[in-house]
């Protein structure tokens, strides 16, 4: 691999590339509406492209600060030109906007806001204390809303169930970004950046980050308890994320004097832990509950790829039986015994003739009679 390709790969931070796509899919899962296949693809692809563009633009604006604290990075080391980084960042953002326009054009506003937030964070707000960390967290929350909006059919807004997920990931990435500043305290102080560790000290910054992380876990639990269709699947992953988060913050809170290596280790653990937290949100909506088909929550339509499994079965309506043809009406005369009407007499004679026994040739048999016409004895 050439030096230029290696420089681009280092700028991408491959160990972080899975995060923006999972965040977009978490927003699509929590949006709780009907999804389109191209919308789900955009929910994963556009935040990933925006993330790549943000790394290029961030390294472009931070090249003077990185020359002090991280001279091994591609731009300060001369392996990647600053102009190339700027063009690559803008190209990635333009690609994200083009995909959004092709899938669900009104949501392109989210791409524009994300680009403005990246420039504002890298250029102005990064060295403004907790405000800079908060803007970094808001960019993640914007990715959640983007995933919920772009994956839905055009003109259909996302569900309000996505808001706890937005708040949870905003607080989580604010805390994670604050932990990342713990290892850059000396470089930020030399570069004139007024970050929280520079203003209030490393110990205070670690406590603030821990409180933000606890608030993020609380919002995630609220979402799992109120809006999750598969709370068991999401709860298991959320528990794993909580254990990893406790392991990351425990040394930060218990060590009197933090060094850069310990802060870097804690930040790396949080980088992996946030993947599990995003996966927990996805699993609680699109996961499977046991061996049977999951049951949809009452009062709302199921969403996600497994929506057809939760659709209530409508009993088949059999066609009505075909009515049998009615026998034609046959006029019958009433019994007229003892009446002298001509039709009655004719009917009586007909019945008497048919009731008599017939002989060999069909003649009517008559009883034998005597000489004077009387019946024989």
C-alpha positions as CSV (number, residue, x, y, z in Angstrom):
1,X,0.0,0.0,0.0
2,X,1.4,3.4,-1.0
3,X,1.9,6.2,1.4
4,X,-1.0,8.3,0.0
5,X,-3.4,5.4,0.4
6,X,-2.2,4.7,3.9
7,X,-2.7,8.4,4.8
8,X,-6.3,8.3,3.5
9,X,-6.9,5.1,5.5
10,X,-5.6,6.6,8.7
11,X,-7.8,9.7,8.1
12,X,-10.8,7.4,7.9
13,X,-10.2,5.9,11.4
14,X,-11.5,2.5,10.3
15,X,-12.1,1.4,13.9
16,X,-14.9,4.1,14.1
17,X,-16.5,3.6,10.7
18,X,-19.2,1.1,12.0
19,X,-20.6,3.7,14.4
20,X,-22.3,6.2,12.1
21,X,-24.0,3.5,10.0
22,X,-25.4,1.7,13.2
23,X,-26.6,5.1,14.5
24,X,-28.5,5.7,11.3
25,X,-30.1,2.2,11.4
26,X,-30.9,2.7,15.1
27,X,-32.9,5.8,14.1
28,X,-34.6,3.9,11.3
29,X,-35.6,1.1,13.8
30,X,-36.8,3.5,16.5
31,X,-38.8,5.5,13.9
32,X,-41.5,2.8,14.1
33,X,-42.9,3.5,10.7
34,X,-43.0,1.7,7.3
35,X,-39.5,1.6,5.7
36,X,-38.4,1.4,2.1
37,X,-35.3,-0.7,1.1
38,X,-33.6,2.3,-0.5
39,X,-34.4,4.3,2.7
40,X,-32.7,1.7,4.9
41,X,-29.6,1.8,2.6
42,X,-29.5,5.6,2.8
43,X,-29.9,5.5,6.6
44,X,-26.6,3.5,6.8
45,X,-24.7,5.0,3.9
46,X,-25.3,8.7,4.3
47,X,-24.1,9.0,7.9
48,X,-21.1,6.9,7.0
49,X,-20.2,9.3,4.2
50,X,-20.8,12.2,6.5
51,X,-18.5,10.7,9.1
52,X,-15.7,10.3,6.5
53,X,-16.2,13.8,5.4
54,X,-16.1,15.0,9.0
55,X,-12.8,13.3,9.6
56,X,-11.3,15.0,6.5
57,X,-12.6,18.4,7.4
58,X,-11.8,18.0,11.0
59,X,-8.1,17.1,10.2
60,X,-8.0,20.1,7.8
61,X,-9.2,22.6,10.4
62,X,-7.1,21.0,13.3
63,X,-3.9,20.7,11.3
64,X,-2.2,23.5,13.4
65,X,-3.2,21.9,16.7
66,X,-2.3,18.4,15.5
67,X,1.2,19.7,14.6
68,X,1.6,20.3,18.4
69,X,-0.1,17.3,20.0
70,X,-0.3,14.6,17.2
71,X,2.4,15.3,14.6
72,X,2.2,11.7,13.3
73,X,-1.2,12.4,11.7
74,X,-1.3,12.5,7.9
75,X,-1.5,16.2,7.4
76,X,1.1,17.4,9.9
77,X,3.5,14.7,8.8
78,X,3.1,15.8,5.1
79,X,1.7,12.5,3.8
80,X,-1.6,14.1,2.9
81,X,-2.0,17.6,1.5
82,X,-4.4,20.0,3.4
83,X,-6.1,20.9,0.1
84,X,-6.6,17.2,-0.7
85,X,-8.2,16.6,2.7
86,X,-10.5,19.6,2.1
87,X,-11.6,18.4,-1.3
88,X,-12.1,14.8,-0.1
89,X,-14.3,16.0,2.8
90,X,-16.5,18.1,0.6
91,X,-16.8,15.3,-1.9
92,X,-18.0,12.9,0.8
93,X,-20.6,15.4,1.9
94,X,-21.8,16.0,-1.7
95,X,-22.1,12.2,-2.2
96,X,-24.2,12.0,1.0
97,X,-26.4,14.8,-0.3
98,X,-26.8,13.2,-3.7
99,X,-27.9,9.9,-2.2
100,X,-30.4,11.7,0.0
101,X,-31.9,13.7,-2.9
102,X,-32.4,10.4,-4.8
103,X,-34.1,8.6,-2.0
104,X,-36.0,11.2,0.0
105,X,-35.2,14.7,-1.1
106,X,-36.7,16.8,1.8
107,X,-34.3,15.1,4.3
108,X,-31.3,16.7,2.5
109,X,-31.7,19.4,5.1
110,X,-30.2,17.0,7.6
111,X,-27.0,16.7,5.5
112,X,-26.7,20.5,5.3
113,X,-27.1,20.9,9.0
114,X,-24.5,18.1,9.6
115,X,-22.0,19.9,7.4
116,X,-22.6,23.2,9.2
117,X,-22.2,21.4,12.6
118,X,-18.9,19.8,11.5
119,X,-17.5,23.1,10.3
120,X,-18.7,24.9,13.5
121,X,-17.3,22.3,15.8
122,X,-13.9,22.0,14.1
123,X,-13.4,25.7,13.4
124,X,-15.0,27.5,16.4
125,X,-16.6,25.3,19.1
126,X,-14.1,22.6,19.8
127,X,-12.2,24.8,22.2
128,X,-15.2,26.3,23.9
129,X,-15.6,23.9,26.9
130,X,-18.7,21.8,27.3
131,X,-20.3,23.6,24.4
132,X,-18.0,21.9,21.9
133,X,-18.6,18.5,23.4
134,X,-22.3,19.1,23.3
135,X,-22.2,20.0,19.6
136,X,-20.3,16.8,18.9
137,X,-23.0,14.9,20.6
138,X,-25.7,16.8,18.7
139,X,-24.2,15.6,15.4
140,X,-24.8,12.0,16.5
141,X,-28.4,12.9,17.4
142,X,-28.8,14.4,14.0
143,X,-27.7,11.1,12.5
144,X,-30.4,9.3,14.4
145,X,-33.1,11.7,13.2
146,X,-31.7,11.4,9.7
147,X,-32.0,7.7,9.7
148,X,-35.5,7.8,11.0
149,X,-36.6,10.3,8.4
150,X,-34.8,9.1,5.3
151,X,-35.9,5.5,5.7
152,X,-39.6,6.3,5.9
153,X,-41.7,6.9,2.8
154,X,-41.7,10.4,1.4
155,X,-44.0,12.7,3.3
156,X,-44.4,10.5,6.4
157,X,-42.7,11.9,9.5
158,X,-40.9,9.6,11.9
159,X,-42.5,8.4,15.2
160,X,-42.0,10.2,18.5
161,X,-40.5,7.0,19.9
162,X,-37.2,8.0,18.3
163,X,-36.7,11.0,20.7
164,X,-35.4,9.0,23.7
165,X,-32.9,7.3,21.4
166,X,-31.8,10.8,20.1
167,X,-31.3,12.1,23.7
168,X,-29.5,8.9,24.8
169,X,-27.0,9.0,21.9
170,X,-26.5,12.8,22.2
171,X,-25.6,12.4,25.9
172,X,-23.5,9.3,25.2
173,X,-21.3,10.9,22.5
174,X,-21.0,14.1,24.5
175,X,-19.5,12.0,27.3
176,X,-17.3,10.0,25.0
177,X,-16.0,13.1,23.3
178,X,-15.3,14.6,26.8
179,X,-13.3,11.5,27.7
180,X,-11.4,11.9,24.5
181,X,-10.3,15.4,25.6
182,X,-8.7,14.0,28.8
183,X,-5.8,12.6,26.8
184,X,-5.2,15.9,24.9
185,X,-5.1,18.2,27.9
186,X,-1.5,19.3,27.4
187,X,-1.8,19.9,23.7
188,X,-5.1,21.8,24.1
189,X,-3.6,24.0,26.7
190,X,-0.6,24.7,24.5
191,X,-2.9,25.4,21.5
192,X,-5.2,27.8,23.4
193,X,-8.2,25.4,23.5
194,X,-10.3,26.0,26.5
195,X,-11.7,22.5,27.0
196,X,-13.3,21.2,30.2
197,X,-10.1,19.5,31.4
198,X,-8.1,22.7,30.8
199,X,-10.7,24.9,32.6
200,X,-11.8,22.6,35.5
201,X,-9.2,19.9,35.7
202,X,-9.1,16.3,34.7
203,X,-10.9,14.8,37.7
204,X,-13.9,17.2,37.3
205,X,-14.1,16.4,33.6
206,X,-14.1,12.7,34.3
207,X,-17.0,13.1,36.8
208,X,-19.0,15.2,34.4
209,X,-18.5,12.6,31.7
210,X,-19.6,9.8,34.0
211,X,-22.8,11.7,34.9
212,X,-23.6,12.3,31.2
213,X,-23.0,8.6,30.5
214,X,-25.4,7.6,33.3
215,X,-28.1,9.9,31.9
216,X,-27.6,8.3,28.5
217,X,-28.1,4.8,29.9
218,X,-31.2,6.0,31.7
219,X,-32.7,7.3,28.5
220,X,-31.9,4.1,26.8
221,X,-33.6,2.1,29.5
222,X,-36.7,4.3,29.3
223,X,-36.9,3.6,25.6
224,X,-36.5,-0.1,26.1
225,X,-39.2,-0.2,28.7
226,X,-41.8,2.0,26.8
227,X,-41.3,1.6,23.1
228,X,-39.3,-1.6,22.5
229,X,-41.0,-4.5,20.7
230,X,-38.4,-7.0,21.9
231,X,-37.2,-5.7,25.3
232,X,-35.3,-8.9,26.1
233,X,-33.0,-8.7,23.1
234,X,-32.3,-5.1,23.5
235,X,-32.0,-5.3,27.3
236,X,-29.3,-8.0,27.0
237,X,-27.2,-5.8,24.7
238,X,-27.8,-2.8,26.8
239,X,-26.6,-4.7,29.9
240,X,-23.4,-5.6,28.0
241,X,-22.9,-1.9,27.1
242,X,-23.4,-0.9,30.7
243,X,-20.8,-3.3,31.9
244,X,-18.3,-2.0,29.3
245,X,-19.1,1.6,30.3
246,X,-18.5,0.8,34.0
247,X,-15.2,-0.7,33.1
248,X,-14.2,2.4,31.1
249,X,-15.2,4.9,33.8
250,X,-14.0,3.0,36.9
251,X,-10.3,3.8,36.4
252,X,-11.1,7.4,35.5
253,X,-13.0,8.0,38.7
254,X,-10.7,6.1,41.0
255,X,-7.2,7.2,39.8
256,X,-6.0,10.4,41.5
257,X,-3.8,11.5,38.6
258,X,-4.8,10.5,35.1
259,X,-2.2,10.0,32.4
260,X,-2.8,10.1,28.6
261,X,-2.5,6.3,28.2
262,X,-5.2,5.5,30.7
263,X,-7.6,8.1,29.2
264,X,-6.9,6.7,25.7
265,X,-7.7,3.2,26.9
266,X,-11.0,4.4,28.5
267,X,-11.9,6.2,25.3
268,X,-11.2,3.2,23.1
269,X,-13.5,1.1,25.4
270,X,-16.3,3.6,24.9
271,X,-15.7,3.6,21.2
272,X,-16.5,-0.1,21.2
273,X,-19.2,0.2,23.8
274,X,-21.3,2.6,21.8
275,X,-21.5,0.1,19.0
276,X,-23.2,-2.3,21.4
277,X,-25.6,0.4,22.6
278,X,-26.7,1.2,19.0
279,X,-27.1,-2.5,18.3
280,X,-29.3,-2.7,21.4
281,X,-31.7,-0.1,20.0
282,X,-31.8,-2.0,16.7
283,X,-32.3,-5.4,18.4
284,X,-35.2,-4.2,20.5
285,X,-37.2,-3.2,17.4
286,X,-36.0,-5.7,14.7
287,X,-34.8,-8.6,16.8
288,X,-36.5,-11.9,17.4
289,X,-38.2,-12.9,20.6
290,X,-37.4,-16.5,21.3
291,X,-38.4,-19.2,18.8
292,X,-41.8,-17.8,18.0
293,X,-42.9,-14.8,16.1
294,X,-42.8,-11.6,18.1
295,X,-46.1,-10.0,19.1
296,X,-46.7,-6.4,18.1
297,X,-47.5,-3.8,20.7
298,X,-51.2,-3.0,21.0
299,X,-52.3,0.2,19.4
300,X,-49.7,0.6,16.7
301,X,-48.6,-1.0,13.5
302,X,-45.4,-3.1,13.5
303,X,-42.4,-1.8,11.7
304,X,-39.1,-3.1,10.3
305,X,-38.1,-6.0,8.1
306,X,-40.1,-8.5,10.2
307,X,-43.4,-6.5,10.1
308,X,-45.1,-9.2,8.0
309,X,-44.6,-11.7,10.9
310,X,-46.5,-9.5,13.3
311,X,-49.5,-8.8,11.1
312,X,-52.6,-10.3,12.6
313,X,-54.1,-13.1,10.6
314,X,-57.5,-12.3,9.2
315,X,-59.7,-15.4,9.0
316,X,-60.5,-16.4,5.4
317,X,-64.0,-15.5,4.2
318,X,-65.6,-18.5,2.5
319,X,-68.0,-17.6,-0.3
320,X,-71.7,-18.0,0.5
321,X,-73.3,-21.3,-0.5
322,X,-74.9,-21.3,-3.9
323,X,-78.7,-21.5,-3.5
324,X,-80.3,-24.6,-4.8
325,X,-82.8,-24.1,-7.5
326,X,-86.3,-24.2,-6.3
327,X,-88.7,-26.9,-7.7
328,X,-91.3,-25.5,-10.0
329,X,-94.6,-24.9,-8.5
330,X,-97.2,-27.6,-9.3
331,X,-100.8,-26.7,-8.8
332,X,-102.6,-29.4,-6.9
333,X,-106.2,-29.6,-6.3
334,X,-107.4,-29.9,-2.7
335,X,-109.0,-33.1,-1.6
336,X,-112.6,-33.0,-2.7
337,X,-114.2,-36.0,-1.1
338,X,-117.9,-35.9,-1.2
339,X,-118.0,-33.0,-3.6
340,X,-119.8,-33.1,-7.0
341,X,-117.5,-30.8,-8.9
342,X,-116.6,-32.2,-12.3
343,X,-112.8,-31.9,-11.7
344,X,-113.2,-33.7,-8.4
345,X,-115.1,-36.5,-10.0
346,X,-112.5,-36.9,-12.7
347,X,-109.7,-37.0,-10.3
348,X,-111.5,-39.6,-8.1
349,X,-112.1,-41.8,-11.2
350,X,-108.4,-41.5,-12.2
351,X,-107.2,-42.6,-8.7
352,X,-109.6,-45.5,-8.7
353,X,-108.4,-46.8,-12.1
354,X,-104.8,-46.6,-11.2
355,X,-105.3,-48.3,-7.9
356,X,-106.9,-51.4,-9.4
357,X,-104.6,-54.4,-10.3
358,X,-104.0,-55.0,-13.9
359,X,-103.7,-58.2,-15.9
360,X,-101.1,-59.5,-18.3
361,X,-102.0,-57.1,-21.1
362,X,-102.6,-54.1,-18.8
363,X,-106.4,-54.7,-18.6
364,X,-108.2,-54.0,-15.4
365,X,-109.1,-57.1,-13.5
366,X,-112.6,-57.3,-12.4
367,X,-114.0,-59.7,-9.8
368,X,-116.0,-62.7,-11.3
369,X,-119.8,-62.3,-11.2
370,X,-122.6,-64.8,-11.1
371,X,-125.5,-65.3,-13.5
372,X,-127.5,-62.3,-12.5
373,X,-124.5,-59.9,-12.0
374,X,-123.9,-60.6,-8.4
375,X,-120.4,-61.4,-7.2
376,X,-119.6,-65.1,-7.1
377,X,-119.5,-66.7,-3.7
